Amino acid sequence: ITFDKGENWITVPVIIDQLFGGEYNGNKQELIEHSYILTKNRVAFLHPDDVIGDNQRVLLTYTLDQGKTWHDAVIAEQFPGLRYRKVAFLNDHFGYVVISGSRTMSQEYSTVYLTHDGGKSWSKTKEIGVTRLISDGGFIDESTGFLSYGTINPEEPDFYVTQDGGKSWRKAKINIPSKYNKIFVTAEIPIKEGNHLDVLLNQGTNGDYKGGKVK
């Protein structure tokens, strides 16, 4: 990585294959979306601690001083077959990690971890118990977070919300006009718009309504 437009380069202390460890089917020409953070003040990579193996630690390797020092924070001591992975920080202190693994056909295990000390330590939120494949997850502030499930032929949004920092989760009800029933089937993570939240519903991988290009 470089912080000065390519004049000087710093080697990241992670083996490249680790960044694609777990269940990954891409071409390894680009990093997995949402599995890393690249900003001036924080660089972080979410990955298993080895290239092979079904039950591994999940680590966040990060630097806060442009590569002068690196740290390995343990997200999970043991995690089965990492698939979905996402890391983000909302401010200098609060961040979240959403991971899933142990996939068998259309079922898997998923969970959320939070940090309140800038990434040094992480704690697991209450588990929902849903075993469908996760499609997205995230927090919009330190209390409010969402998890969205269903990637294989979903028929309606399967969407959960916490308003107490992950101590409890409830299924959210999304009232979709009947003419769009079974068309818009997967909820994305809401965004703040003024004093309310907006959520986009997409069509899933098999959607063909108006060419599958509208939400």
C-alpha positions, 0 to 999 in steps of 0.5 A: 500500500502507498500513502504518497501516490506511489512514491513509497510502498509499504508491505502489508504483513498478511499473506495474500492467500489469507485475504481469500481464505475460507470459501471464496470463488473469485479470481483473486484479482481484487480484494473481497468487497467490504473485507478491508478498509483503506483510508488515510488514518486506518488501514485494515484487512479482515481474514482467517489466520491461515490459508487452509483449515476449516476452523480458524481464528478470524483476525483484523490486521490493521494500522493506524499510523500509515504502516509504521506499526501493525496490530492483529486483533482477534475477532473470533478464536475459532470460526468454521469455513469463513464465507461472508465477511464485512468490516467497517468503522463509523468513527474512531472508536466504534466498528463492526464485523459481520461474518458467516461460515460453515455453509452447507447448501443454503444454510450457514452460521452467521454472527456480528462482532462489535468494537468500542475501542478502535478495534483492539477488542471485539465482542459478539452480539446476541445470535439471531439463530437464522441459518439462511445465507446472509446477504448484508449486514451493518450498523448505522450508529452504535445502537442500530444495526441490521442483518439481511438474509436470503441469497438463494431464490428469496421470495420476500425480505428477511430482515432483522434490526437491533436498537440496543447495540446487538443485545437483542434482535427483532424481525423487521416488517417491510410493507411492500405494495402487492404489485411488487410481491416476489419481485423486490425480495432482499433488503439492503442496509438502510441509510440515514436521510435527515431524520429518517431511514431509507432502505432499498430493496433489490431483486436478488440474483435472479431478478429480471423485472425491468432487466433486473436493474431497478431497486 
